[in-house]
Amino acid sequence: MAPDIASEGAWFKSSYSSENATNCVEVADLTGTGRVAIRDSKDKSGPALVIPAESFAAFVTAVREGRFPL
């Protein structure tokens, strides 16, 4: 369950998400572990994907550079 992974205050949505957006993911930096957790913002008590922080940073960089055309 996601709440066991990080405190509720550690989760955040992208600054591109509006306050009322419903199709979002949230991310939590698992400080000191070198990992980040990702969860569905609509299911805060559901599962979370935990990946290396380096991999998440590479993904964010690729998105910003437009490597994933729609």
N, C-alpha and C positions, 0 to 999 in steps of 0.2 A: 504494500500500500504506500502511496506517495507520501502521506504525512509522516511516516516513520523514517523517511529518507532525509528530510530537511524540515526545519521549522517553517511554519506557514509564512512567516515574515521574510524568509529567504527566497521565495518564489517571485518571479516577475515576468511580465509580458513585454513584448517588443514595444518600443516607443512608437512604432507605426500602427499599433493596435489602438482602436478607440476604446474608451472606458466601457462602452456597452457592447463591444464586439463579442460574438459568441463562438466564432470558429478560430480560436487561438490556441497556441501552445504556451506553456509557462516553463521557465527555466530556473533552476536553482544551482548556484555555485556551491559545490560540496567542499568548502574551504579545507585545505590541508590534505585533501585526498587526491588531487589532480583529476577530479572527475566532475561532471555536471549531470544533473537530472533534468529530464524533460517529461512533461505531463500534459494531458488535455485539460484546458481551463474549465471545461464543462463537467469534468469528473475528477475533482480534487482529491477524492479518497481512492481513486482507481490506481492502476499501475503506473509506474514511471520508468522511462528508459534511462539507464545510467551509462554514460559513455566517457571516454577520456576527454579532458578539457581541450587538449590539442586538436582532437578530431572535430570538436564543436567549433573551435576557433577557425579551423580550415574551412568548414562548411559555411560559416558566416561570411568569411572573406570571399568565398566563391559566389555566394548570393549577391554580395555588394558589387562584385565585378561583373555581374550579369551572365555568369556561366550556365545558368539554368533558364534558357528562354522558354517563354510560355507558348 
